[in-house]
């Protein structure tokens, strides 16, 4: 039963970016004049949207899938020999990420609580914590290279998104937000897929049966 739940939790993690971006693709056609380039995702769930429940429900489903993935990471990382502290921190960051999506769905714009999401820190910390959690895994080189690139891109986007760079981002807020979302949500899927491939799976009952027959 535990193994089945673990597989389900990690599959949920693989679906997280698909849920996040799929929700927007589903909601946008019901919002006349919506622009993925100039308008941020949360507007699809605001009082400006004709059917805000589509986006808000999708945000909550994304949050649930992410929380399930955090449990999967908590159960799977120790099987790779990841230090207990890194396992806890990585899983906690993912849990906070999921809670942040739930928060966004429960408190859509223009609710001031939407912009004061207390769980945002988990979104930022997960890619770097996952990199540390997998650092000693020799078979994780492609994933580690991807995570290094992801964290470097995040550093590049900090001054752009904060306005410190002086670049005029007017009219491109939606595009920039979605690029940043790729930086933070795709590692959840990539990490979940990696763990599914490399965690130790217990032998099936058929394998045990055949092994017993050979010893008779």
Residue frames as a rotation matrix with the C-alpha (Angstrom) as fourth column:
UNK 1
0.564 0.826 0.000 0.00
0.826 -0.564 0.000 0.00
0.000 0.000 -1.000 0.00
UNK 2
0.427 -0.486 -0.762 2.82
0.171 -0.784 0.596 2.42
-0.888 -0.385 -0.252 0.88
UNK 3
-0.634 -0.720 0.281 4.53
0.375 0.032 0.926 1.75
-0.676 0.693 0.250 -2.45
UNK 4
-0.173 0.665 0.726 1.30
0.972 -0.004 0.235 2.41
0.160 0.747 -0.646 -4.37
UNK 5
0.784 0.452 -0.425 0.75
0.547 -0.827 0.130 5.68
-0.293 -0.334 -0.896 -2.54
UNK 6
-0.001 -0.878 -0.478 4.35
0.153 -0.473 0.868 6.72
-0.988 -0.072 0.135 -3.18
UNK 7
-0.693 -0.216 0.688 3.94
0.674 0.146 0.725 6.06
-0.257 0.965 0.045 -6.90
UNK 8
0.292 0.895 0.338 0.65
0.933 -0.344 0.106 8.02
0.211 0.284 -0.935 -6.90
UNK 9
0.660 -0.082 -0.747 2.25
0.373 -0.827 0.420 10.94
-0.652 -0.556 -0.516 -5.04
UNK 10
-0.406 -0.893 -0.191 5.18
0.177 -0.282 0.943 11.15
-0.896 0.349 0.273 -7.45
UNK 11
-0.487 0.330 0.808 2.87
0.871 0.117 0.477 10.92
0.063 0.937 -0.345 -10.47
UNK 12
0.660 0.711 -0.243 0.96
0.739 -0.672 0.039 13.85
-0.136 -0.206 -0.969 -8.98
UNK 13
0.214 -0.686 -0.695 4.25
0.147 -0.681 0.717 15.76
-0.966 -0.256 -0.046 -8.90
UNK 14
-0.690 -0.454 0.565 4.85
0.578 0.125 0.806 15.05
-0.436 0.882 0.176 -12.57
UNK 15
-0.042 0.811 0.584 1.45
0.965 -0.119 0.234 16.60
0.259 0.573 -0.777 -13.35
UNK 16
0.074 0.137 -0.988 2.01
0.712 -0.701 -0.044 19.84
-0.698 -0.700 -0.150 -11.40
UNK 17
-0.709 -0.347 -0.614 3.26
-0.077 -0.828 0.556 22.07
-0.701 0.441 0.560 -14.27
UNK 18
-0.855 0.471 0.216 0.67
0.373 0.271 0.887 20.54
0.360 0.839 -0.408 -16.61
UNK 19
0.054 0.894 -0.446 -2.06
0.998 -0.034 0.051 21.48
0.030 -0.448 -0.894 -14.14
UNK 20
-0.162 -0.188 -0.969 -0.63
0.466 -0.880 0.092 24.96
-0.870 -0.437 0.230 -13.62
UNK 21
-0.834 -0.222 -0.506 -0.36
-0.288 -0.605 0.742 25.88
-0.471 0.764 0.440 -17.29
UNK 22
-0.807 0.579 0.119 -3.28
0.496 0.553 0.669 23.72
0.322 0.599 -0.733 -18.42
UNK 23
-0.080 0.775 -0.627 -5.61
0.878 -0.244 -0.413 25.62
-0.473 -0.583 -0.661 -16.10
UNK 24
-0.328 -0.110 -0.938 -4.63
-0.096 -0.984 0.149 28.87
-0.940 0.139 0.312 -17.78
UNK 25
-0.982 -0.051 -0.183 -5.13
-0.188 0.099 0.977 27.43
-0.031 0.994 -0.107 -21.26
UNK 26
-0.543 0.836 -0.083 -8.56
0.813 0.548 0.200 26.21
0.212 0.041 -0.976 -20.20
UNK 27
0.039 0.585 -0.810 -9.62
0.767 -0.538 -0.351 29.47
-0.641 -0.608 -0.470 -18.55
UNK 28
-0.699 -0.470 -0.538 -8.25
0.124 -0.821 0.557 31.98
-0.704 0.323 0.633 -21.09
UNK 29
-0.853 0.375 0.362 -10.80
0.395 0.012 0.919 31.33
0.340 0.927 -0.158 -23.88
UNK 30
0.126 0.954 -0.273 -13.58
0.938 -0.025 0.345 32.37
0.322 -0.299 -0.898 -21.48
UNK 31
0.182 -0.171 -0.968 -11.88
0.528 -0.813 0.243 35.73
-0.829 -0.556 -0.057 -20.82
UNK 32
0.738 0.157 0.656 -12.41
0.670 -0.283 -0.686 37.97
0.078 0.946 -0.314 -23.88
UNK 33
0.775 -0.469 0.424 -9.29
-0.230 -0.834 -0.501 39.93
0.589 0.290 -0.755 -24.76
UNK 34
0.841 -0.495 0.219 -7.03
-0.126 0.214 0.969 38.05
-0.526 -0.842 0.117 -22.38
UNK 35
0.646 -0.715 -0.267 -3.32
-0.470 -0.097 -0.877 38.26
0.602 0.692 -0.399 -23.27
UNK 36
0.849 -0.406 -0.339 -0.75
0.523 0.738 0.426 35.74
0.077 -0.539 0.839 -22.08
UNK 37
-0.051 -0.919 0.390 1.96
0.739 -0.297 -0.605 38.31
0.672 0.257 0.695 -22.82
UNK 38
-0.493 -0.163 0.855 0.68
-0.124 -0.959 -0.254 41.34
0.861 -0.231 0.453 -20.94
UNK 39
0.307 0.734 0.606 -1.68
-0.783 -0.167 0.599 39.90
0.540 -0.659 0.524 -18.31
UNK 40
-0.707 -0.601 0.373 -0.66
-0.700 0.522 -0.487 37.83
0.098 -0.605 -0.790 -15.29
UNK 41
-0.755 0.363 -0.546 -2.24
0.159 0.909 0.385 34.45
0.637 0.204 -0.744 -14.62
UNK 42
-0.807 0.406 -0.428 -4.14
0.507 0.107 -0.855 35.50
-0.301 -0.908 -0.292 -11.50
UNK 43
-0.707 0.575 -0.412 -6.39
-0.624 -0.781 -0.019 37.80
-0.333 0.244 0.911 -13.53
UNK 44
-0.607 0.474 -0.638 -8.04
-0.305 0.602 0.738 34.66
0.734 0.642 -0.221 -14.89
UNK 45
-0.362 0.469 -0.805 -9.39
0.795 0.607 -0.004 34.04
0.487 -0.641 -0.593 -11.39
UNK 46
-0.955 -0.058 -0.292 -10.19
0.213 -0.818 -0.534 37.65
-0.207 -0.572 0.793 -10.53
UNK 47
-0.110 0.969 -0.221 -13.49
0.374 -0.166 -0.912 39.51
-0.921 -0.183 -0.344 -10.52
UNK 48
-0.216 -0.029 -0.976 -12.65
-0.750 -0.635 0.185 40.68
-0.625 0.772 0.115 -14.07
UNK 49
-0.962 -0.189 -0.197 -12.98
-0.270 0.755 0.598 37.14
0.036 0.628 -0.777 -15.41
UNK 50
-0.143 0.974 -0.174 -16.44
-0.841 -0.027 0.541 35.94
0.522 0.223 0.823 -16.50
UNK 51
0.829 0.378 -0.412 -15.80
-0.162 0.868 0.470 32.48
0.535 -0.322 0.781 -15.03
UNK 52
0.121 -0.867 0.484 -13.11
-0.890 -0.310 -0.333 32.88
0.439 -0.390 -0.809 -12.35
UNK 53
0.572 0.149 0.807 -13.91
-0.651 0.681 0.336 29.49
-0.499 -0.717 0.486 -10.77
UNK 54
0.955 -0.246 -0.165 -12.12
0.055 0.695 -0.717 27.71
0.291 0.676 0.677 -13.65
UNK 55
0.134 -0.972 0.193 -8.76
-0.207 -0.218 -0.954 29.20
0.969 0.088 -0.231 -12.76
UNK 56
-0.055 -0.157 0.986 -9.28
-0.965 -0.246 -0.092 29.15
0.257 -0.957 -0.138 -9.00
UNK 57
0.838 0.358 0.412 -10.33
-0.446 0.885 0.137 25.50
-0.316 -0.298 0.901 -9.00
UNK 58
0.777 -0.605 -0.175 -7.31
0.190 0.490 -0.851 24.69
0.600 0.627 0.496 -11.17
UNK 59
-0.021 -0.795 0.606 -5.03
-0.594 -0.478 -0.648 26.54
0.805 -0.373 -0.462 -8.74
UNK 60
0.248 0.182 0.952 -6.38
-0.944 0.268 0.195 24.48
-0.219 -0.946 0.238 -5.86
UNK 61
0.994 0.079 0.082 -5.96
-0.054 0.961 -0.270 21.23
-0.100 0.264 0.959 -7.80
UNK 62
0.408 -0.912 0.037 -2.38
-0.051 -0.063 -0.997 22.28
0.912 0.405 -0.072 -8.56
UNK 63
-0.067 -0.396 0.916 -1.86
-0.910 -0.351 -0.218 22.87
0.408 -0.849 -0.337 -4.85
UNK 64
0.674 0.382 0.632 -3.26
-0.629 0.746 0.220 19.46
-0.388 -0.545 0.743 -3.91
UNK 65
0.921 -0.365 -0.139 -1.05
0.174 0.701 -0.692 17.72
0.350 0.613 0.709 -6.48
UNK 66
0.127 -0.921 0.368 1.99
-0.330 -0.389 -0.860 19.61
0.935 -0.012 -0.354 -5.17
UNK 67
0.126 -0.016 0.992 1.25
-0.992 0.001 0.126 18.69
-0.003 -1.000 -0.016 -1.55
UNK 68
0.941 0.204 0.271 0.92
-0.199 0.979 -0.048 15.04
-0.275 -0.009 0.961 -2.55
UNK 69
0.643 -0.763 -0.062 4.27
0.132 0.191 -0.973 15.35
0.754 0.617 0.224 -4.34
UNK 70
0.057 -0.636 0.769 5.86
-0.809 -0.480 -0.338 16.74
0.585 -0.604 -0.542 -1.18
UNK 71
0.539 0.179 0.823 4.85
-0.690 0.655 0.309 13.55
-0.484 -0.734 0.477 0.65
UNK 72
0.983 -0.179 0.041 6.30
0.165 0.760 -0.629 11.53
0.082 0.625 0.776 -2.22
UNK 73
0.317 -0.914 0.254 9.62
-0.260 -0.342 -0.903 13.37
0.912 0.220 -0.346 -1.96
UNK 74
0.152 -0.214 0.965 9.64
-0.982 -0.139 0.124 12.87
0.107 -0.967 -0.232 1.81
UNK 75
0.722 0.195 0.664 9.23
-0.351 0.930 0.109 9.11
-0.596 -0.312 0.740 1.35
UNK 76
0.952 -0.268 0.147 11.48
0.271 0.519 -0.810 8.71
0.140 0.812 0.567 -1.70
UNK 77
0.558 -0.786 0.266 14.55
-0.551 -0.590 -0.590 10.84
0.621 0.183 -0.762 -0.96
UNK 78
0.286 -0.495 0.820 15.72
-0.851 0.262 0.455 8.70
-0.440 -0.828 -0.346 2.00
UNK 79
0.811 0.043 0.584 15.76
0.138 0.955 -0.263 5.69
-0.569 0.294 0.768 -0.32
UNK 80
0.760 -0.588 0.275 18.50
0.242 -0.136 -0.961 7.48
0.603 0.797 0.039 -2.29
UNK 81
0.076 -0.762 -0.643 20.49
0.978 0.184 -0.102 8.14
0.196 -0.620 0.759 0.87
UNK 82
-0.021 -0.025 0.999 19.61
0.164 -0.986 -0.022 11.84
0.986 0.163 0.025 1.07
UNK 83
-0.914 -0.370 -0.167 20.43
0.240 -0.159 -0.958 13.39
0.328 -0.915 0.234 4.45
UNK 84
-0.253 0.878 -0.406 17.43
0.967 0.224 -0.117 13.59
-0.012 -0.423 -0.906 6.76
UNK 85
-0.240 0.139 -0.961 17.67
0.336 -0.917 -0.217 17.38
-0.911 -0.375 0.174 7.11
UNK 86
-0.870 -0.113 -0.479 17.77
-0.381 -0.461 0.801 17.91
-0.312 0.880 0.358 3.34
UNK 87
-0.751 0.660 -0.026 14.86
0.544 0.640 0.542 15.51
0.374 0.393 -0.840 2.94
UNK 88
-0.088 0.725 -0.683 12.80
0.897 -0.240 -0.370 17.50
-0.432 -0.646 -0.629 5.44
UNK 89
-0.370 -0.109 -0.923 13.73
0.001 -0.993 0.117 20.90
-0.929 0.042 0.367 3.98
UNK 90
-0.982 -0.018 -0.186 13.12
-0.186 -0.016 0.982 19.87
-0.021 1.000 0.012 0.35
UNK 91
-0.548 0.828 -0.119 9.78
0.754 0.551 0.358 18.28
0.362 0.107 -0.926 1.19
UNK 92
-0.101 0.487 -0.867 8.77
0.737 -0.549 -0.395 21.26
-0.669 -0.679 -0.303 3.33
UNK 93
-0.712 -0.202 -0.672 9.58
-0.223 -0.843 0.490 23.69
-0.665 0.499 0.555 0.52
UNK 94
-0.912 0.401 -0.090 7.39
0.051 0.328 0.943 21.66
0.408 0.856 -0.319 -1.82
UNK 95
-0.306 0.815 -0.492 4.62
0.952 0.272 -0.140 21.53
0.020 -0.511 -0.859 0.78
UNK 96
-0.263 0.146 -0.954 4.73
0.315 -0.921 -0.228 25.32
-0.912 -0.361 0.196 1.10
UNK 97
-0.956 -0.076 -0.284 4.63
-0.246 -0.323 0.914 25.60
-0.161 0.943 0.290 -2.69
UNK 98
-0.650 0.754 -0.094 1.42
0.548 0.551 0.630 23.57
0.526 0.358 -0.771 -2.73
UNK 99
-0.119 0.587 -0.800 -0.05
0.901 -0.275 -0.336 25.59
-0.417 -0.761 -0.496 0.13
UNK 100
-0.665 -0.198 -0.720 0.73
-0.021 -0.959 0.284 28.73
-0.746 0.204 0.633 -1.88
UNK 101
-0.928 0.366 -0.071 -1.32
-0.046 0.077 0.996 27.47
0.370 0.927 -0.055 -4.83
UNK 102
-0.277 0.853 -0.443 -4.21
0.910 0.380 0.163 26.63
0.308 -0.358 -0.881 -2.51
UNK 103
-0.302 0.083 -0.950 -3.97
0.582 -0.773 -0.253 30.09
-0.755 -0.629 0.185 -0.98
UNK 104
-0.922 -0.097 -0.376 -4.09
-0.211 -0.688 0.695 31.72
-0.326 0.719 0.613 -4.43
UNK 105
-0.712 0.695 -0.096 -7.23
0.265 0.393 0.881 29.74
0.650 0.602 -0.464 -5.29
UNK 106
-0.132 0.660 -0.739 -8.97
0.989 0.132 -0.059 30.46
0.058 -0.739 -0.671 -1.99
UNK 107
0.250 0.133 -0.959 -8.16
0.424 -0.906 -0.015 34.19
-0.870 -0.403 -0.283 -2.06
UNK 108
-0.017 -0.239 0.971 -8.34
1.000 -0.017 0.014 35.34
0.013 0.971 0.239 -5.71
UNK 109
-0.954 -0.293 -0.069 -7.83
0.284 -0.953 0.109 38.89
-0.097 0.085 0.992 -6.88
UNK 110
0.130 -0.572 0.810 -8.77
-0.080 -0.821 -0.566 41.55
0.988 0.009 -0.152 -5.90
UNK 111
0.954 0.162 -0.253 -8.59
0.217 0.211 0.953 40.09
0.208 -0.964 0.166 -2.38
UNK 112
0.553 -0.785 0.279 -5.50
-0.753 -0.615 -0.236 41.74
0.356 -0.079 -0.931 -0.82
UNK 113
0.437 -0.373 0.819 -4.56
-0.520 0.639 0.568 38.41
-0.734 -0.673 0.085 0.74
UNK 114
0.958 -0.060 0.281 -3.81
0.256 0.625 -0.738 37.06
-0.131 0.778 0.614 -2.73
UNK 115
0.579 -0.763 0.287 -0.72
-0.081 -0.404 -0.911 39.23
0.811 0.505 -0.296 -3.06
UNK 116
0.076 -0.523 0.849 0.30
-0.970 -0.236 -0.058 38.60
0.231 -0.819 -0.525 0.55
UNK 117
0.757 0.213 -0.618 0.76
-0.222 0.973 0.063 34.87
0.615 0.089 0.784 0.07
UNK 118
0.555 -0.552 0.622 2.70
-0.803 -0.162 0.574 33.67
-0.216 -0.818 -0.533 3.15
UNK 119
0.616 -0.251 0.747 3.89
0.074 0.962 0.262 30.46
-0.785 -0.106 0.611 1.44
UNK 120
0.944 -0.187 -0.272 5.79
-0.317 -0.284 -0.905 31.99
0.092 0.940 -0.328 -1.48
UNK 121
0.174 -0.958 0.229 9.17
-0.939 -0.091 0.332 31.20
-0.297 -0.272 -0.915 0.07
UNK 122
0.160 -0.070 0.985 8.63
-0.084 0.993 0.084 27.51
-0.984 -0.096 0.153 -0.67
UNK 123
0.947 0.221 0.233 8.39
0.217 0.096 -0.972 28.20
-0.237 0.971 0.043 -4.40
UNK 124
0.700 -0.712 -0.050 11.76
-0.649 -0.605 -0.461 29.97
0.298 0.355 -0.886 -4.41
UNK 125
0.050 -0.752 0.657 13.61
-0.919 0.223 0.324 27.48
-0.390 -0.621 -0.680 -2.22
UNK 126
0.708 0.332 0.624 12.58
-0.239 0.943 -0.232 24.19
-0.665 0.015 0.747 -3.79
UNK 127
0.922 -0.344 -0.175 14.90
-0.077 0.279 -0.957 24.17
0.378 0.896 0.231 -6.88
UNK 128
0.064 -0.962 0.267 18.05
-0.735 -0.226 -0.639 24.90
0.675 -0.155 -0.721 -4.88
UNK 129
0.004 -0.012 1.000 17.10
-0.893 0.450 0.009 22.47
-0.450 -0.893 -0.009 -2.11
UNK 130
0.909 0.334 0.248 16.39
-0.180 0.853 -0.490 19.73
-0.376 0.401 0.836 -4.64
UNK 131
0.602 -0.769 -0.215 19.82
-0.361 -0.021 -0.932 20.34
0.713 0.639 -0.290 -6.17
UNK 132
-0.256 -0.698 0.669 21.48
-0.931 -0.007 -0.364 19.86
0.259 -0.716 -0.648 -2.77
UNK 133
0.332 0.488 0.807 19.30
-0.718 0.685 -0.120 16.83
-0.612 -0.540 0.578 -2.01
UNK 134
0.970 0.085 0.228 20.48
0.082 0.768 -0.635 15.08
-0.229 0.635 0.738 -5.19
UNK 135
0.608 -0.759 -0.232 24.04
-0.794 -0.586 -0.161 16.40
-0.013 0.282 -0.959 -5.23
UNK 136
-0.291 -0.781 0.552 25.66
-0.762 0.538 0.360 13.09
-0.579 -0.315 -0.752 -4.24
UNK 137
0.465 0.534 0.706 23.69
0.030 0.788 -0.615 11.09
-0.885 0.307 0.351 -6.79
UNK 138
-0.579 -0.803 -0.138 26.06
-0.117 -0.085 0.989 10.24
-0.807 0.589 -0.045 -9.69
UNK 139
-0.639 0.399 0.658 23.18
0.758 0.473 0.450 9.11
-0.132 0.786 -0.604 -11.92
UNK 140
0.448 0.832 -0.327 21.46
0.760 -0.547 -0.350 12.50
-0.470 -0.091 -0.878 -11.46
UNK 141
-0.547 -0.802 -0.242 23.99
0.561 -0.565 0.605 14.48
-0.621 0.195 0.759 -13.52
UNK 142
-0.644 0.335 0.688 21.54
0.567 -0.394 0.723 15.60
0.513 0.856 0.064 -16.24
UNK 143
0.469 0.873 -0.132 18.98
0.716 -0.288 0.637 16.64
0.518 -0.393 -0.760 -13.63
UNK 144
0.283 -0.438 -0.853 21.62
0.749 -0.454 0.482 18.44
-0.599 -0.776 0.200 -11.54
UNK 145
-0.786 -0.562 0.256 22.84
0.586 -0.547 0.598 20.31
-0.196 0.620 0.760 -14.62
UNK 146
-0.222 0.812 0.540 19.25
0.582 -0.334 0.741 21.34
0.782 0.479 -0.399 -15.34
UNK 147
0.640 0.492 -0.590 18.74
0.756 -0.269 0.596 22.49
0.134 -0.828 -0.544 -11.74
UNK 148
-0.269 -0.802 -0.533 21.95
0.735 -0.528 0.426 24.52
-0.623 -0.277 0.731 -11.79
UNK 149
-0.824 0.021 0.566 20.72
0.463 -0.551 0.695 26.27
0.326 0.835 0.444 -14.94
UNK 150
0.182 0.983 0.028 17.30
0.685 -0.147 0.714 26.78
0.706 -0.110 -0.700 -13.34
UNK 151
0.487 -0.027 -0.873 18.78
0.807 -0.368 0.462 28.45
-0.333 -0.930 -0.158 -10.27
UNK 152
-0.660 -0.743 -0.115 21.04
0.601 -0.613 0.513 30.65
-0.451 0.269 0.851 -12.39
UNK 153
-0.534 0.551 0.641 18.03
0.512 -0.393 0.764 31.78
0.673 0.736 -0.073 -14.42
UNK 154
0.506 0.723 -0.471 16.23
0.806 -0.202 0.556 32.62
0.307 -0.661 -0.685 -11.19
UNK 155
-0.036 -0.619 -0.785 19.15
0.734 -0.549 0.399 34.82
-0.678 -0.561 0.474 -10.13
UNK 156
-0.867 -0.282 0.411 19.04
0.498 -0.537 0.681 36.56
0.029 0.795 0.606 -13.52
UNK 157
-0.215 0.892 0.397 15.31
0.535 -0.233 0.812 37.24
0.817 0.387 -0.428 -13.21
UNK 158
0.005 0.216 -0.976 15.45
0.985 -0.170 -0.032 38.67
-0.173 -0.961 -0.214 -9.68
UNK 159
-0.669 -0.269 -0.693 16.51
0.276 -0.955 0.104 42.20
-0.690 -0.121 0.713 -10.76
UNK 160
-0.916 0.373 0.146 14.20
0.063 -0.226 0.972 42.06
0.395 0.900 0.183 -13.78
UNK 161
-0.112 0.947 -0.302 11.07
0.677 0.295 0.674 41.12
0.727 -0.129 -0.674 -11.83
UNK 162
0.049 0.081 -0.996 11.89
0.945 -0.325 0.020 43.45
-0.322 -0.942 -0.092 -8.93
UNK 163
0.890 0.317 0.327 12.48
0.433 -0.815 -0.386 46.42
0.144 0.485 -0.862 -11.25
UNK 164
0.537 -0.758 -0.370 16.05
0.111 -0.372 0.922 46.96
-0.837 -0.536 -0.116 -10.05
UNK 165
-0.170 -0.657 0.734 17.44
0.824 0.315 0.472 46.30
-0.541 0.685 0.488 -13.54
UNK 166
-0.418 0.075 -0.905 15.72
-0.205 -0.979 0.014 49.38
-0.885 0.191 0.424 -14.92
UNK 167
-0.980 0.101 0.169 14.30
0.194 0.354 0.915 47.40
0.033 0.930 -0.366 -17.85
UNK 168
-0.495 0.863 -0.098 10.85
-0.842 -0.504 -0.194 48.46
-0.217 -0.014 0.976 -18.98
UNK 169
-0.977 0.146 0.156 8.67
0.158 0.985 0.064 45.39
-0.144 0.087 -0.986 -18.53
UNK 170
-0.335 0.902 -0.271 5.41
-0.461 -0.408 -0.788 47.22
-0.821 -0.139 0.553 -19.12
UNK 171
0.339 0.583 -0.738 3.23
-0.936 0.129 -0.328 45.08
-0.096 0.802 0.590 -21.35
UNK 172
-0.060 -0.437 -0.897 5.26
-0.488 0.797 -0.355 41.91
0.871 0.416 -0.261 -20.73
UNK 173
-0.296 -0.068 0.953 4.26
-0.954 0.066 -0.292 41.06
-0.043 -0.996 -0.084 -17.15
UNK 174
0.693 0.657 0.297 2.35
-0.631 0.752 -0.193 37.96
-0.350 -0.054 0.935 -18.19
UNK 175
0.723 -0.489 -0.487 5.18
-0.186 0.541 -0.820 36.61
0.665 0.684 0.300 -20.31
UNK 176
-0.295 -0.891 0.344 7.78
-0.600 -0.107 -0.793 37.19
0.744 -0.440 -0.503 -17.59
UNK 177
0.003 0.368 0.930 5.59
-0.962 0.255 -0.098 35.60
-0.273 -0.894 0.354 -14.94
UNK 178
0.910 0.414 0.004 5.16
-0.392 0.866 -0.309 32.47
-0.131 0.280 0.951 -17.05
UNK 179
0.332 -0.878 -0.344 8.89
-0.246 0.271 -0.931 32.19
0.911 0.393 -0.126 -17.72
UNK 180
-0.477 -0.469 0.743 9.51
-0.811 -0.092 -0.578 32.39
0.340 -0.878 -0.336 -13.97
UNK 181
0.418 0.712 0.565 6.76
-0.835 0.545 -0.069 29.81
-0.357 -0.443 0.822 -13.41
UNK 182
0.802 -0.213 -0.559 8.61
-0.223 0.760 -0.610 27.43
0.555 0.614 0.562 -15.74
UNK 183
-0.221 -0.960 0.171 11.71
-0.492 -0.042 -0.870 27.93
0.842 -0.276 -0.463 -13.60
UNK 184
-0.581 -0.022 0.814 9.87
-0.814 0.039 -0.580 26.91
-0.019 -0.999 -0.040 -10.43
UNK 185
0.341 0.851 0.399 7.23
-0.804 0.484 -0.346 24.40
-0.488 -0.203 0.849 -11.50
UNK 186
0.608 -0.131 -0.783 9.04
-0.570 0.615 -0.545 22.22
0.553 0.778 0.300 -14.04
UNK 187
-0.526 -0.849 0.047 11.66
-0.638 0.357 -0.682 21.06
0.562 -0.389 -0.730 -11.45
UNK 188
-0.178 0.544 0.820 8.78
-0.819 0.380 -0.430 19.50
-0.546 -0.748 0.378 -9.49
UNK 189
0.828 0.522 -0.203 7.89
-0.531 0.616 -0.582 17.36
-0.178 0.590 0.788 -12.47
UNK 190
0.320 -0.798 -0.511 11.51
-0.530 0.296 -0.795 16.56
0.785 0.525 -0.328 -13.33
UNK 191
-0.577 -0.555 0.600 12.35
-0.791 0.197 -0.579 15.65
0.203 -0.808 -0.553 -9.74
UNK 192
0.190 0.744 0.641 9.25
-0.759 0.525 -0.385 13.47
-0.623 -0.413 0.664 -9.39
UNK 193
0.857 0.115 -0.502 10.06
-0.468 0.581 -0.666 11.60
0.215 0.806 0.552 -12.59
UNK 194
-0.105 -0.982 -0.158 13.67
-0.631 0.189 -0.753 11.06
0.769 0.021 -0.639 -11.48
UNK 195
-0.500 -0.058 0.864 12.59
-0.834 0.302 -0.462 9.66
-0.235 -0.951 -0.199 -8.14
UNK 196
0.600 0.779 0.184 10.09
-0.665 0.613 -0.428 7.32
-0.446 0.134 0.885 -9.78
UNK 197
0.679 -0.384 -0.626 12.90
-0.432 0.480 -0.763 5.91
0.594 0.789 0.159 -11.91
UNK 198
-0.175 -0.976 -0.133 15.47
-0.314 0.183 -0.932 5.47
0.933 -0.121 -0.338 -9.16
UNK 199
-0.043 0.173 0.984 13.73
-0.998 0.045 -0.051 4.60
-0.053 -0.984 0.171 -5.91
UNK 200
-0.938 -0.344 -0.028 13.97
-0.344 0.939 -0.028 0.99
0.036 -0.016 -0.999 -4.84
UNK 201
0.034 0.982 -0.187 10.88
-0.919 0.104 0.379 -0.95
0.392 0.159 0.906 -5.79
UNK 202
-0.251 -0.090 0.964 10.01
-0.669 0.735 -0.106 -4.02
-0.699 -0.672 -0.245 -3.72
UNK 203
-0.973 -0.124 -0.194 9.80
-0.227 0.657 0.719 -7.27
0.038 0.744 -0.667 -5.69
UNK 204
-0.136 0.983 -0.123 6.32
-0.922 -0.080 0.379 -8.20
0.362 0.165 0.917 -6.83
UNK 205
0.234 0.326 0.916 4.54
-0.725 0.686 -0.059 -11.25
-0.647 -0.651 0.397 -5.47
UNK 206
0.979 0.127 -0.157 5.12
-0.201 0.653 -0.730 -13.07
0.010 0.747 0.665 -8.79
UNK 207
0.253 -0.964 -0.086 8.86
-0.556 -0.072 -0.828 -12.49
0.792 0.257 -0.554 -8.58
UNK 208
-0.273 -0.310 0.911 8.92
-0.955 0.199 -0.218 -13.79
-0.114 -0.930 -0.351 -5.00
UNK 209
0.629 0.612 0.479 6.87
-0.537 0.788 -0.302 -16.82
-0.563 -0.067 0.824 -6.04
UNK 210
0.875 -0.336 -0.348 9.21
-0.176 0.448 -0.876 -17.72
0.451 0.828 0.333 -8.92
UNK 211
-0.069 -0.948 0.310 12.25
-0.772 -0.147 -0.619 -17.23
0.632 -0.282 -0.721 -6.71
UNK 212
-0.013 0.150 0.989 10.77
-0.882 0.465 -0.082 -19.61
-0.472 -0.873 0.126 -4.21
UNK 213
0.913 0.403 0.066 10.11
-0.308 0.787 -0.534 -22.20
-0.267 0.467 0.843 -6.91
UNK 214
0.544 -0.771 -0.331 13.72
-0.381 0.124 -0.916 -22.08
0.747 0.625 -0.226 -8.07
UNK 215
-0.320 -0.704 0.634 14.99
-0.895 0.006 -0.446 -22.79
0.311 -0.710 -0.632 -4.55
UNK 216
0.460 0.576 0.676 12.80
-0.747 0.663 -0.057 -25.89
-0.481 -0.479 0.735 -4.18
